Amino acid sequence: MQALVVGESSGTTGKDSQSAIEYYRGNFLPTRKLAEDISQYAETDTYIMSEEFGILNGEETIQDAEEDPEGAVKQVVEILSTHAPNTDIVVILLTTDTFRDIVVDHWEEVVESANENSIWCLGTGRGALGDVELETLRERVGDLFVYQRVGVAPIDNETREELITEISKRAQEV
């Protein structure tokens, strides 16, 4: 199985010699933990939006990263449209404004690129979730998990556990 996780960086960081997924701490840790849990069942690509760097591949070392904050939205939309058709699991955990820039503004493209019978998880603020027609995505994909973000947590334990349970079930069927 193939998985794609898209999240946002944190102001709390580690050493520049670390990969992006290890470098960001604080608010990013729940996203990192989820990506690690998913990687037990699927080959997982993690992308991290950063104000400083734009979009980072989770495996990319911070000291080798190039700064490109201007192209981040376009790059994430491109990643979603090229990866999603062949991806079994898509997780998007973003703040309200970033979700609006990436997902809401490109909703039709996101839905059209979704792999049928895939598992999706969206985590963002209530306002941004209200800006999209979740039923159109739910009708296209196999399972849709939605976390209405409260505070800084990108996902809660209940949604994460439900998502991992479904991924585990699917992995056993393969």
C-alpha positions as CSV (number, residue, x, y, z in Angstrom):
1,M,0.0,0.0,0.0
2,Q,1.0,3.6,-0.6
3,A,0.4,6.5,1.8
4,L,0.8,10.3,1.6
5,V,0.8,12.5,4.7
6,V,0.8,16.3,4.4
7,G,1.3,18.4,7.5
8,E,2.7,21.7,8.7
9,S,6.0,22.5,10.4
10,S,6.4,23.7,14.0
11,G,8.3,26.5,15.6
12,T,10.0,23.9,17.9
13,T,12.9,22.3,16.1
14,G,15.9,20.0,16.5
15,K,19.2,19.9,14.7
16,D,19.7,20.9,11.0
17,S,21.4,17.6,10.4
18,Q,18.1,15.8,10.9
19,S,15.5,14.8,8.3
20,A,12.6,17.2,8.2
21,I,10.3,14.6,9.8
22,E,12.7,14.4,12.8
23,Y,13.6,18.1,12.8
24,Y,10.1,19.5,13.6
25,R,8.9,19.0,17.1
26,G,6.0,20.5,19.2
27,N,2.8,20.8,17.2
28,F,4.2,18.6,14.5
29,L,4.8,15.5,16.7
30,P,1.2,14.1,16.3
31,T,1.6,14.3,12.5
32,R,5.0,12.5,12.8
33,K,3.6,9.8,15.1
34,L,0.7,9.2,12.7
35,A,3.1,9.0,9.7
36,E,5.2,6.5,11.7
37,D,2.1,4.4,12.6
38,I,1.0,4.4,9.0
39,S,4.4,3.3,7.8
40,Q,3.9,0.0,9.6
41,Y,1.3,-0.8,6.9
42,A,2.2,1.2,3.9
43,E,5.1,2.9,2.1
44,T,4.6,6.4,3.4
45,D,5.7,9.7,1.9
46,T,5.5,12.7,4.2
47,Y,5.5,16.3,3.1
48,I,5.8,19.2,5.5
49,M,4.8,22.8,4.7
50,S,7.2,25.3,6.2
51,E,7.1,29.1,6.1
52,E,10.9,29.1,5.7
53,F,11.4,26.3,3.1
54,G,8.0,25.9,1.4
55,I,7.4,22.2,1.1
56,L,9.8,19.6,2.4
57,N,9.9,15.9,1.8
58,G,10.0,14.3,5.3
59,E,13.2,12.4,4.4
60,E,15.0,15.6,3.2
61,T,17.7,16.8,5.5
62,I,17.1,20.4,6.8
63,Q,20.7,21.5,6.0
64,D,20.2,20.4,2.4
65,A,16.8,22.0,2.0
66,E,16.3,24.9,-0.4
67,E,14.1,27.8,0.6
68,D,11.1,28.2,-1.6
69,P,8.2,29.5,0.5
70,E,6.5,31.1,-2.5
71,G,5.9,27.9,-4.4
72,A,4.6,25.8,-1.5
73,V,0.9,25.9,-2.3
74,K,1.5,25.1,-6.0
75,Q,3.8,22.2,-5.0
76,V,1.4,20.6,-2.6
77,V,-1.5,20.8,-5.1
78,E,0.8,19.2,-7.6
79,I,1.9,16.5,-5.1
80,L,-1.8,15.8,-4.4
81,S,-2.8,15.6,-8.0
82,T,0.1,13.4,-9.1
83,H,0.3,11.1,-6.0
84,A,-3.4,10.7,-5.0
85,P,-4.6,8.7,-8.0
86,N,-2.1,5.9,-7.1
87,T,-2.2,6.3,-3.3
88,D,-4.2,4.1,-0.9
89,I,-4.0,6.4,2.1
90,V,-4.1,10.3,2.0
91,V,-3.8,12.3,5.2
92,I,-4.0,16.1,5.1
93,L,-3.5,17.9,8.5
94,L,-3.4,21.6,8.0
95,T,-4.3,24.8,9.8
96,T,-7.5,26.6,8.5
97,D,-5.8,29.2,6.4
98,T,-3.3,26.7,4.8
99,F,-6.1,24.2,4.2
100,R,-8.1,26.9,2.4
101,D,-5.2,27.8,0.2
102,I,-4.4,24.3,-0.8
103,V,-7.5,22.1,-0.5
104,V,-10.5,24.5,-0.6
105,D,-9.2,26.5,-3.5
106,H,-8.5,23.3,-5.5
107,W,-11.3,21.1,-4.1
108,E,-12.6,19.8,-7.5
109,E,-9.0,18.8,-8.5
110,V,-8.4,17.1,-5.2
111,V,-11.6,15.1,-5.4
112,E,-11.0,14.1,-9.0
113,S,-7.5,12.9,-8.3
114,A,-8.6,10.8,-5.3
115,N,-8.1,7.1,-5.8
116,E,-11.4,5.2,-5.6
117,N,-11.5,2.9,-2.6
118,S,-8.8,4.8,-0.8
119,I,-8.7,6.0,2.8
120,W,-8.6,9.7,3.4
121,C,-8.2,11.7,6.6
122,L,-8.6,15.5,6.7
123,G,-7.8,17.5,9.8
124,T,-8.4,21.3,9.9
125,G,-10.6,23.9,11.5
126,R,-14.4,23.9,11.3
127,G,-14.5,26.9,9.1
128,A,-12.3,25.3,6.4
129,L,-14.2,22.0,6.6
130,G,-17.4,23.9,6.0
131,D,-15.9,25.4,2.8
132,V,-15.8,22.0,1.1
133,E,-18.4,19.5,0.1
134,L,-17.1,16.5,2.1
135,E,-19.8,14.2,0.6
136,T,-18.3,14.5,-2.9
137,L,-15.0,13.1,-1.5
138,R,-16.7,10.6,0.7
139,E,-18.6,9.2,-2.4
140,R,-15.4,8.9,-4.3
141,V,-13.2,7.2,-1.7
142,G,-13.7,4.2,0.4
143,D,-13.3,5.8,3.8
144,L,-13.1,9.4,5.0
145,F,-12.0,10.4,8.5
146,V,-12.5,14.0,9.5
147,Y,-11.0,15.8,12.5
148,Q,-12.4,19.2,13.3
149,R,-9.3,20.8,14.7
150,V,-9.4,22.2,18.2
151,G,-6.5,24.4,19.3
152,V,-3.1,23.4,17.9
153,A,-3.5,19.6,17.7
154,P,-3.5,18.5,14.1
155,I,-5.4,15.3,14.9
156,D,-6.9,13.8,18.1
157,N,-6.2,10.3,19.5
158,E,-9.7,9.0,18.6
159,T,-9.5,9.9,14.9
160,R,-5.9,8.6,14.7
161,E,-6.9,5.3,16.3
162,E,-9.9,4.9,14.0
163,L,-7.7,5.7,11.0
164,I,-5.0,3.2,12.0
165,T,-7.6,0.5,12.7
166,E,-9.0,0.9,9.2
167,I,-5.5,0.9,7.6
168,S,-4.6,-2.2,9.6
169,K,-7.8,-3.9,8.4
170,R,-7.1,-3.0,4.8
171,A,-3.5,-4.2,5.0
172,Q,-4.7,-7.6,6.2
173,E,-7.0,-7.9,3.2
174,V,-4.1,-7.3,0.8
